[in-house]
Amino acid sequence: MLDEIDDEFRHAALDQAVASGDTPPIFDWLLTAFSFQGVSDQAARSYMEKHGSASWAIMKASLQACPSCPKLQTYWDYEGCRYEKGSFTCAEPDRIDACPVPRPRLRNGRLNQTAASFFLFVRDIADGDLVGWIDTQLEEARESTNADLETARQEALIGPLRGIFGVADKVLTNALSWLMIGARDQRPIWFETGKAMVVVDRLVHNHLFRTGIMEACGIPHRYGPGCYAEGGCAEIIRGAAKRIDARSFNPNFPKIFPRFIQHALWSLCAADRLDVCNANRIDDQKACQLSYCQLFRICSRKPLKAT
């Protein structure tokens, strides 16, 4: 897991960007990470390889031209844009021909809106300095009690970013945890925050249901906000992390490493990883029949959907 993060960090020059406080490479990488939603990773990656993506340089040049649209004046003004790629319409149709929002050839109009909203956030809220903003947010969370410190640090980052169009907690947590962990050598406090970030996607949620872990250790719920509520998937994973010494897998890991435990569960299920516990292998209306799975003998094998 660390090798994968480190390879991506070097490839995107994020190590140098964090060290020097250089915002554009970090912005570009995060914006790309935000694009991996709504379709498979392979489909999102193929589209970007063919058509490119938005970037700090593109957005800065476009918005420096002083667009006439009142929604693009500041981050606080950018609300209700409603740009749609297919119909080429928006909330200000008389201004759309000169608008910079549609110019990047992104997969859909929502991603164009995300690019504009994220740029305006970094420019107006973070004063163009993402590294400095993250440092400040984490420092201000330090006043919380030790028991709540990790949660307070996460909320100090995720809370303000929720206002960016088109990015939910799962997307933000997934991207930021990778960034926080990758910067561990330069900013230990980033790592302390990132290692505790748990991302619950549908694969992980379904695994906890099928195995009976959700019923035995938490509160049964549908996929969604309940995953992060009391007794939800995230709490179950954090509880498991406290009972698993992650150093037994890698001596460079911290003892308690919730993000690693969650990533391991996801890897068991993901089609491009171990590809075991998922709808490709299991009929959702029947008990799992994968006797070769190492968990088979202790798994509750609960059908995901009632017949």
N, C-alpha and C positions, 0 to 999 in steps of 0.2 A: 504493500500500500504506500509506504513512504517512498519507495523507488519510483512508483508511478507518479506521485505528486512531484517529486524532485525533478524527474525527467520533463514534466510539463512546465515546471517553473523555469528550468534552463531554456527550454525551447521557446518560451514566450518572453524570455529575459526578465522575468518577474523578480528574480533575486537581485539583479542590478537596480531595477526600478524601485523596489522597497528600500534598498540601501541608500539610494540617492534621492528618494522622495519624488520620483518621476511619475506623474499621474497618467499620461497617455497610455503606456503599455498596460497598466493595471486596469484602466477604464476599458480598453479594447478587449482584454481577456475576460473581464466580468460581463461585458455586454455580449460577448460570444457565448458565455455560459448561460446567460439569460435566454438565449435562443433555443436551448435544448428543452423545449416544453411543447406539448401538444402533439408531437410526432415521435417516432423512434430516433434514437441518437444517430443511427446510420442515415436516416432520411434527412435530418437536420444538417448533418455534416456534409452530405453529398450536395445539398442545395448551396451551402456556403462555399464549398470548393468551386462550384460552377459559377455562382453569381457574386461572390464576395460578401462582405458584411459592412455594417456601419463602423465608424471609428471616431476617435477623438478629433483627429485632424479634419475629417470630413464634416463632422458636426460643427466644429469650431469655425471653419471657413464659411459654412452655410449661414450660421447664425450671426457672424460678424457683419454680414451684409445688411443687417437691420431689417429683417422681414417685417412686412406691414401688418401681419396678422397680430391682433392684440393678445392672443393666447401664447405667443412666443416671446413676449417681452421679458418675463421672469418665470422662475419655477412655480411661484405661487399663482401665476396667471394661467399656467398650462393645465387646463381642466376642460373636459368635454370636447376634445379635439374631434373625435369620432371619424378619423380618417379611415377609409375603406379602400383597399388596394383594387379589388375587382371592379367596383363601380366608379372608382376615382372620385369619391365625394368626401366631404367633411362638413364640419359645423360652420365653416366660412367659405362656401363654394366660390364666391367671387374672388377669393384670394388664392385659390389652390394652385393655379398655374405658376405662381411665383413662390410657392411655399417650399421650404427646404425639407420638410418632413417626408414627402414621398420619394425623394431623390435616391436614397440607398435602395438597391434592389433586394429587399428582404422578403422572407417567405410569405408574410401577410402584413396587413396594415397595423395590426396590434403591435408587432415587433418594431415597426417604424415609430409608433407612438412611444414605445418603451425607450428607444434610442434617444429621442428628443427629450423625454422626461428625465432620463438618467443624466444626460449631459447638463441639463438645466439645474438638476440637483447638485451635481459636482461643482458646477460653476458658481451657483448662488448660495448654496448651503455650506459646501465644503471649501468655498473660496479657491477652487481649482487645485486643492491639495488633499488628495484622498488619504495618503499615508498620515499626514498631520491630523486629519479629521478622525481617522480611526484611533490614533494614539490619544487624542483628546477625549473621545467618547469612552474609551476603556479606562482612562485615568479618572474621569468624573464618576465612574461606577464604583470606584475603589471604596467609597464611604459605606457601601453595603456591608452587612455582616458576612462573616466567612461562609456561613451556610448558604447564603443567597448570592455570593459573589459571582459565581459562574453564570447563574441565571441573569443577574443584573448586567453583566458585561454583554451577554448575548442580546438582551433587550435594548441596551444602549446603542447597539449597531442596527439590529433588525427593525426596531421601532421606527426610527426616522425614515428608513429605506422603504417601509411599507407604502409610503405615499407615492413612490415611483409607479407610474402606470404599468400594469401588466405583470408585476412580479409579486408572487405570494411568498409566504414564509418558507415553503419547501424549496423553492428556487433560490431564494436569498440564502438560506441556511446551507444548502448544498455548495453553492459557489464560495461563500465566505469561509466556510470551514476548511475548504481546500486551500484558500489563500492564507488563512491563519496558520494552518499546519505547515505549509510550505515555507513560511517566514520564520520558522522556529529558531534558527540559528542566529538571526539578527534581532528578533523581538520575542523573547520568551513569553511575555504576557499575551501575545497574539496566539501562541501555541496553547497556552492554558485555556484560552477561550475556545479555540477551534476544536480541541480534542473532546470538548464536552457537547459540541453541537450534534444533535441527532436528527437525521433526515428520514422521515417515514414516508415512503412511497407506497403505491398500491401493492407491489410485490411483497414488501416486508409486512405490511398489514395482513395480507392474505396468508402469508406463512404463519404468522402468530395465531391466526384463526384456525387454519387447517391442523396445526400440530396440537391444538387444545391449550397452548400456552396462554392465550388471551383469556380464556375462560377460567383457567386455574390460578392465574397470577394477577389478573386485572379486571377491568370491567368491559364486557362485550359491547362493541359499538360498530357502527358503519365507518367506512373509510372517510376521513375528513377531519374536521376540528376535534372530534373525539380522540383522535390519535395523540393529540398533545394535551388533552385534559387529564385530570386526576384519574389514575387507573388506566390510562391509555397506553398505546404502543410505546411512546417515548419513555414513559415512566418505567415500563417493563424492561426496556433495553438498558436504561440507566441502572436499574436494580440488578440486572444480570452482570453489568460491567463491574459493579462493586464486588462481585463474587468470583470474578475471573481475573487472574493476574496476567495482564497482556504481555508482560515481560517474558513469559514462557514461550511466546510466539516470536518475539523479537526483543533482544535485550535493550534496544534503543527506544522501545515504547515506554510510556509511563505505566505505572501499575494499574491504574484505573483509566480506561480509554474507551468511553462510550461510542465515539465515532467509529472506532475500529470494529467494535462488536456489531454495530448497525451495518457497517460496510460488509462484514463477513456474511451476515444474514442476506443482504442484498445479492452478494456474489453467488450464494447458493441458488438463488432464484433466477437471476438475470439470464436471458437467452444468450447473451454474448459472453457469459462467464461460465459457471458450472452447469447452468441450464437444467436444474433438477426440479425444484418445487415451484411450478408455474402452470398456467393453463395449457401450454404447449404439451406438457407431459401428463397432466391430470385432468380428468373429466370433472368439471366443477360440481356436477350433480351427483358424483359418486365418491366413495372413499378411495383414497390414493392406493394404487396397486404397484407402486415402484419398490419392489422388494429389495432392489440393489441399493436403495438409499440407506446410508449409515444410520439414519434416525428411524427407520421403518419400525423396528421392534418397540420403540418407546413413544412413537407418535400416535396421537389420538385419531389421526386420519379422518378428520371431520369434513364432510362435503361442504364446499364453499357456498353452494346454493341448494335450497330445499327443492325436492322434486315436486 
